[in-house]
């Protein structure tokens, strides 16, 4: 019976795929890179979109709260800009030298006998540059990013087909924040991104993922809670504190083996079964 259980666990492992966020997940918040990203976003809003400097920090908070990313929020409330221009300004000017090669994480990822896929709101160039700096460029099967989630996003249609407000009349989100229960209707965004269900649905389809057999690693509790509601097993990276929607919590991504030894155990059991089978065949039977 025990041998049969081992075979079942080896043939049908609990997890078939590991889904990883990039920023503040594959590298720590203490690297300082996210601070530079925030600085560049705010500078873009001031220099490119003409938003008053004193309004920018509060606006960023509101847009992130309601739309998941500042860019998605800016599009929703009526600002007209090119996605590539935004990404080039925000990510193209980053000091990637702040990130150092991580051979410990590389060895951990390469030793994992499970599919590994990147799932980020960032653009493909940023994701690739981060992975290259960390030395992880060949550790993942694929990258789901802004371009894969938004392949033809060049018009004013939201992810659900609704229209969002035109740039001639920017929506005053501060009024909505002050009275969210008023008759003001929050405009929709054309951008598909975490933490919203549409992004997860597209990721599952693109990467052929079964959420019930997938572990999702992210530093954002909102992303994790959406993922959990859609069937994913969730890992909160950057804290040891578990909360609703979180199955595991890791202070560092380096703690993955200590927290989730079963990711390796299935492969080890399969190897033991193969070895046991080999011995049973080669050992002569004497009457």
Secondary structure, DSSP 8 states (H G I E B T S, - for coil): -HHHHHHHHHHS-S-SEEEE--TTTTS-GGGSHHHHHHHHHHHHHHHTT---HHHHHHHHHHHHHHHSSHHHHHHHTT----HHHHHHHHTTT--GGGS---HHHHHHHHH--SEEEEE-SS-HHHHHHHHHHHT-TTS-SEEE-HHHHSTT--SSB-TTS-B---TTS---HHHHHHTTTSS------S---TTSHHHHHHHHHHHT--GGGEEEEES-HHHHHHHHHTT-EEEEET-S---TT-SEEESSGGGHHHH-THHHHHHHHHHHHHHHHHHHHHS----
